[in-house]
Amino acid sequence: MSAPVFSASEINLSRSKLVQLALHLEVADKQLQYDFSRIAIVEMAKTYENELLRSQQHLIELSKKRANILSKKRAKIRGWQIATQSYLKTLEHYLFIMDSGLSLEFLLSKQNKILILIGEHPVIITGPNSGADKQIQHNIVEQFCLQYNCREYFEDIHFSETGNTTTKYKTVEQNRNTYSEVTSSWTIHSDLQADLITSNGLVFKFSSIKNRIFKEEWVNKIARELSLLNEQLKITQAKGNKIDWSSLKIHELPLTDNAQKIIINEKKDFIKLSLPLLGANQSLFSFLIPWIKNEFKNKTDYRIIIKNADRYLNSKTGISGTYEN
């Protein structure tokens, strides 16, 4: 048996009911997320406690055999028991701090493993062995669905060909009835820093996965503004206006409804658009100009990395809800 650490024996939950349930709860209200998290941690604790009892029975059986042959095996079991007892105390602590009102975040990894972030504490839903993993998964779904009607949770969940779940949104193209679909997915690093990567080559590097829904919505709106700008630049060029990328700048237009003036060449020709997020983040706009240029030229393989993306999130984002620094 392996010690109950985060790197050990994680559940393979590909396309399972628990994954489908977690996908819905990512955007559910806080009470549902709280109830799910508490049920998950309690079920994990029960499973480890049962495994402790089985290991103790195994030790009793070993004591009836030759001690000199089996001493190493007994020592290994003892070590596992000590580690498991410590882990159970950690789970009890997580339940306590959940009740103190710490924020909860959900994450599905690329391997469809479920991670609950309680404040700054990551908890992977896992058991002491593969058989226990499956039982935990079954018990969580069963217990949660005794409290809530789960029928709606197990319909229309889609996975990419690699098994990754993706967040999809559509970017609006002005004066058209068609939409350009962009997908995005999270990558979480060992230090819990997180990257939100869009399918059209934008990589936003955040300090953590916290406020994930807020950050996705922000990136969503940035993508829409960039799509709108790209469309207008193409219309402007088609009308015979020159675009000088070194002159491209964005300025607020006073006394207007979130309108911005985008200067397109050295003659100070400009187009007027409503780009509230880019207008509020002019340094971000300047940084994105090489990407805007390549997107304009349909170079779909171009990629740009926005480091420290958190610094662009501020009170002028135009996003509903709150953001916790």
Secondary structure, DSSP 8 states (H G I E B T S, - for coil): -----TTS-B---TT-HHHHHHHHHTTS-HHHHHHHHHHHHHHHHHHHHHHHHHHHHHHHHHHTS-HHHHHHHHHHHHHHHHHHHHHHHHHHHHHHHHHTT--EEEEE-TT--EEEEETTEEEE-B-SSHHHHHHHHHHHHHHHHHHS--GGGGSS----TTS---EEEEEE-TT-S-EEEEEEEEEE-TTS-EEEEETTSEEEEES-STTHHHHHHHHHHHHHHHHHHHHHHHHHHHTT----GGG-EEEE-TTSSSEEEEE-STT--EEEEE-HHHHH-HHHHHHHHHHHHHHHTT-TT--EEETTGGGG-STTS--SS----
